[in-house]
Amino acid sequence: MKTEPETIFIEDKKPTLEEMQEFVGGYIEVVTLPDYRQIVINEEGKLLNLPINMIATNLFEKAFGIGADVICGKAMVLDKKALLD
């Protein structure tokens, strides 16, 4: 049985680049949602064949439409004081 990749939600402080890279396990990609939240993901998640992250994918699909894309691997959702410049 595959386990769901971890998704964390951060609102209180901006993570460092190193913290984001360590969490997602590689180079980061930042996806900005229309409500200004940001999802930090592994830039090569699909290429590395990481498992689909349904929590992050559902957030992405709510913003951009069902079937628009899938998020693979761990995801860090940033809001409020944690948003990147």
Secondary structure by P-SEA (a helix, b strand, c coil): cccccbbbbbccccccaaaaaaaaccbbbbbbccccbbbbcccccccccccccaaaaaaaaacccccccccccbbbbbccccccc
